Amino acid sequence: MPPSSLPTLRVRGEPLSSALAFAPMSGISNLPARLLAREAGAGLVFSETISARALVEARPSAVRKLRSHPQEGRLAVQLFGGEARFLGEAAQLLAARGVEWLDWNLGCPVKKFLRAGAGAALLEEPAKLPALMAALRRHMPGALSVKLRLGPDASHFVADEVARMAAAEGFDLVSVHGRTRSQQYRGRADRSGIARVVAAVPELPVLANGDIATPEDVFSMLADTGAAGVMIGRAAVGNPWLFAHTLAQARGERPQAPARQVRLATLERHIDWIRQSIDDPEAQTIQLRRYVAAYSKGLPGSNRFREHALRETDPARMLSLAHTFFSEPKAA
Ligand SMILES: Cc1cc2nc3c(=O)[nH]c(=O)nc-3n(C[C@H](O)[C@H](O)[C@H](O)COP(=O)(O)O)c2cc1C
């Protein structure tokens, strides 16, 4: 493959619109963020992680996370949980709601998940996994994927073994973040570890994940790992252009950094979606603050702007400051 081209990512033989995925991120990968990622060219978007048990118990906080919109296309809903009963029932419930893609979280290193025997805790006992995978497969007729870390720690690499289990249980895709559970977010994502997973499951597409910040990172990640696609998390927060620019570079274009006016227009659309899709005023304000900060990142004067704007407790005043800042006629 030429150095800056993108492969066609196929799942169950069907090509996705691009080989770039927007990662599942709690508190971030909600409907507004996913819509903007999609528009910018993400071929696949993942929901925030949702507890299988909470979904089965119809807890409002879990059900709310299923909110989608026809404009975002197919959504991969991510579940976490370590009990076959809840995983199976949640899969059944999602299938009945018309969800066409279920992703299972085997990578989250957060204590809350580990204590519940879910997320990356499950990587410590791979022998338990086939039965849990089978419970999901039995009840999800749509696409099924799993998201992994490399293993519990540097001396226990299990991601290749777990990916092979997923393939044997009829899963359709594997995503792998090139860190171990004990590493949390320290160090750099290990591309050779991701490459080992790719080599272990030639029959499945693998999404390579970790530390992608630029289009060049996407191309080098693909070249270094042989993955079928790339999953992007943190660097795409308030920066949907990362998807668009990667696709543009793959077409041989030289995209320009977005001008202030473009950022402002995108922030305003993002805010509209936040207002339409998030009912709780406190949750809305958290999101507004996050994106007012994120869209200003890298612009001249943005540190000072954030200091002022994020001190505001009234969202209307914060947005008015944002409007003034982004409308300044300085070059971006
Ligand atoms: C705030 C935050 C929340 C996250 N939540 C989830 C999650 O709910 N499920 C999951 O599988 N991974 C989660 N992740 C991990 C990301 O999906 C991704 O694997 C990780 O950030 C590495 O990719 P990146 O370097 O592109 O950000 C989260 C990461 C962050 C920063």
The ligand as an SDF file (V2000), in Angstrom:
LIG
                    3D

 31 33  0  0  0  0  0  0  0  0999 V2000
  -12.0900   10.0360   28.6620 C   0  0  0  0  0  0  0  0  0  0  0  0
  -11.9310    8.6690   28.0710 C   0  0  0  0  0  0  0  0  0  0  0  0
  -12.9590    7.7590   28.1710 C   0  0  0  0  0  0  0  0  0  0  0  0
  -12.8190    6.4680   27.6330 C   0  0  0  0  0  0  0  0  0  0  0  0
  -13.8690    5.6100   27.7000 N   0  0  0  0  0  0  0  0  0  0  0  0
  -13.7860    4.4060   27.0950 C   0  0  0  0  0  0  0  0  0  0  0  0
  -14.8900    3.5320   27.0430 C   0  0  0  0  0  0  0  0  0  0  0  0
  -15.9760    3.8550   27.5370 O   0  0  0  0  0  0  0  0  0  0  0  0
  -14.7400    2.3220   26.4320 N   0  0  0  0  0  0  0  0  0  0  0  0
  -13.5510    1.9490   25.8590 C   0  0  0  0  0  0  0  0  0  0  0  0
  -13.4710    0.8460   25.3110 O   0  0  0  0  0  0  0  0  0  0  0  0
  -12.4920    2.7520   25.8770 N   0  0  0  0  0  0  0  0  0  0  0  0
  -12.5870    3.9750   26.4550 C   0  0  0  0  0  0  0  0  0  0  0  0
  -11.5240    4.8220   26.4040 N   0  0  0  0  0  0  0  0  0  0  0  0
  -10.3100    4.4260   25.6730 C   0  0  0  0  0  0  0  0  0  0  0  0
  -10.3500    4.9420   24.2260 C   0  0  0  0  0  0  0  0  0  0  0  0
  -11.3990    4.3150   23.5020 O   0  0  0  0  0  0  0  0  0  0  0  0
   -9.0170    4.6410   23.5190 C   0  0  0  0  0  0  0  0  0  0  0  0
   -8.8020    3.2550   23.5260 O   0  0  0  0  0  0  0  0  0  0  0  0
   -7.8300    5.3260   24.1860 C   0  0  0  0  0  0  0  0  0  0  0  0
   -8.1300    6.6720   24.5200 O   0  0  0  0  0  0  0  0  0  0  0  0
   -6.5850    5.2940   23.2760 C   0  0  0  0  0  0  0  0  0  0  0  0
   -6.8450    5.9280   22.0560 O   0  0  0  0  0  0  0  0  0  0  0  0
   -6.3560    7.4540   21.7600 P   0  0  0  0  0  0  0  0  0  0  0  0
   -4.8990    7.5120   22.0530 O   0  0  0  0  0  0  0  0  0  0  0  0
   -6.6930    7.6810   20.3150 O   0  0  0  0  0  0  0  0  0  0  0  0
   -7.1380    8.3380   22.6890 O   0  0  0  0  0  0  0  0  0  0  0  0
  -11.6240    6.1050   26.9640 C   0  0  0  0  0  0  0  0  0  0  0  0
  -10.5970    7.0250   26.8760 C   0  0  0  0  0  0  0  0  0  0  0  0
  -10.7170    8.2940   27.4100 C   0  0  0  0  0  0  0  0  0  0  0  0
   -9.5920    9.2720   27.2580 C   0  0  0  0  0  0  0  0  0  0  0  0
  1  2  1  0
  2  3  1  0
  2 30  2  0
  3  4  2  0
  4  5  1  0
  4 28  1  0
  5  6  2  0
  6  7  1  0
  6 13  1  0
  7  8  2  0
  7  9  1  0
  9 10  1  0
 10 11  2  0
 10 12  1  0
 12 13  2  0
 13 14  1  0
 14 15  1  0
 14 28  1  0
 15 16  1  0
 16 17  1  0
 16 18  1  0
 18 19  1  0
 18 20  1  0
 20 21  1  0
 20 22  1  0
 22 23  1  0
 23 24  1  0
 24 25  2  0
 24 26  1  0
 24 27  1  0
 28 29  2  0
 29 30  1  0
 30 31  1  0
M  END
$$$$
